[in-house]
């Protein structure tokens, strides 16, 4: 296993990640959710820029889903329409219903 395929925080293999407009995908969804829920910190864990919304998605290396600023702005509408799931406490959106249930 390549070190790039492991979470930068807990070192577990990356299966799911939380990615925002900055594009960093090096931390697993569990670490990102804990960071946001426990510490109430909505900054990227890598570059420390404020990330008000985050998409939790499957980690696929360079093929990991990334959204444009407009697509991040559209996440609330998509959640309202049932296209993605949402957890308000972490401002997190999920494009996989099973992973949403795991984190919830």
PLY file of the C-alpha trace (Angstrom):
ply
format ascii 1.0
element vertex 104
property float x
property float y
property float z
element edge 103
property int vertex1
property int vertex2
end_header
0.00 0.00 0.00
1.22 3.47 -0.93
1.45 6.12 1.84
-0.60 8.44 -0.39
-3.50 6.02 0.03
-3.53 6.39 3.83
-5.12 9.06 6.01
-2.66 11.83 6.92
-4.06 11.86 10.47
-4.81 8.29 11.56
-2.78 6.43 8.88
-5.66 4.04 8.14
-6.22 3.13 4.48
-8.34 5.77 2.74
-11.69 4.43 1.59
-13.78 7.57 2.19
-12.62 11.17 2.38
-13.99 14.62 3.06
-13.06 17.05 0.28
-13.89 20.73 -0.09
-13.15 23.53 -2.49
-9.41 23.47 -1.70
-9.32 19.93 -3.11
-7.37 18.23 -0.33
-8.37 14.58 0.02
-5.60 13.25 2.26
-7.71 12.70 5.39
-10.34 10.04 5.95
-13.98 10.87 6.44
-13.93 9.73 10.08
-11.07 12.10 10.97
-12.69 14.98 9.07
-16.08 14.38 10.72
-14.49 14.20 14.20
-12.46 17.36 13.55
-15.59 19.24 12.53
-17.93 17.78 15.18
-15.69 17.60 18.26
-13.48 20.64 17.68
-16.10 22.66 15.76
-13.29 23.47 13.32
-14.39 23.85 9.70
-10.93 24.48 8.30
-9.24 22.04 5.94
-7.07 19.69 7.97
-4.25 20.08 5.43
-4.11 23.74 4.33
-6.13 25.25 7.22
-8.33 27.36 4.94
-11.94 27.81 6.00
-14.20 25.23 4.33
-17.81 25.95 5.29
-19.16 22.94 3.35
-17.57 19.58 2.77
-18.42 16.63 0.54
-17.86 13.15 1.91
-17.12 10.81 -0.97
-15.24 7.64 -1.88
-11.46 8.10 -2.06
-10.24 7.24 -5.55
-6.79 8.85 -5.65
-6.56 11.39 -8.44
-10.06 10.38 -9.54
-11.69 11.41 -6.23
-14.74 13.58 -6.83
-13.97 17.29 -6.69
-16.51 20.04 -7.11
-16.28 23.58 -8.39
-17.23 26.52 -6.14
-20.61 26.68 -7.84
-21.20 22.97 -7.24
-20.36 23.40 -3.53
-22.83 26.28 -3.38
-25.45 23.97 -4.94
-25.09 21.23 -2.31
-27.85 22.64 -0.09
-30.34 22.55 -2.97
-29.25 19.00 -3.82
-29.75 17.94 -0.20
-33.18 19.58 -0.13
-34.05 17.56 -3.26
-32.78 14.31 -1.70
-29.89 13.94 -4.16
-27.29 13.97 -1.36
-27.52 13.48 2.41
-26.61 16.20 4.90
-25.44 16.38 8.52
-25.83 19.93 9.84
-23.51 19.50 12.85
-20.53 19.10 10.52
-21.84 20.97 7.45
-21.21 17.70 5.64
-22.82 16.40 2.47
-22.67 12.74 1.44
-23.01 11.36 -2.08
-23.33 7.79 -0.75
-26.31 6.96 1.49
-24.59 4.00 3.15
-21.56 6.06 4.12
-23.89 8.79 5.41
-25.46 6.21 7.75
-22.02 5.07 8.96
-20.91 8.60 9.86
-24.30 9.68 11.21
0 1
1 2
2 3
3 4
4 5
5 6
6 7
7 8
8 9
9 10
10 11
11 12
12 13
13 14
14 15
15 16
16 17
17 18
18 19
19 20
20 21
21 22
22 23
23 24
24 25
25 26
26 27
27 28
28 29
29 30
30 31
31 32
32 33
33 34
34 35
35 36
36 37
37 38
38 39
39 40
40 41
41 42
42 43
43 44
44 45
45 46
46 47
47 48
48 49
49 50
50 51
51 52
52 53
53 54
54 55
55 56
56 57
57 58
58 59
59 60
60 61
61 62
62 63
63 64
64 65
65 66
66 67
67 68
68 69
69 70
70 71
71 72
72 73
73 74
74 75
75 76
76 77
77 78
78 79
79 80
80 81
81 82
82 83
83 84
84 85
85 86
86 87
87 88
88 89
89 90
90 91
91 92
92 93
93 94
94 95
95 96
96 97
97 98
98 99
99 100
100 101
101 102
102 103
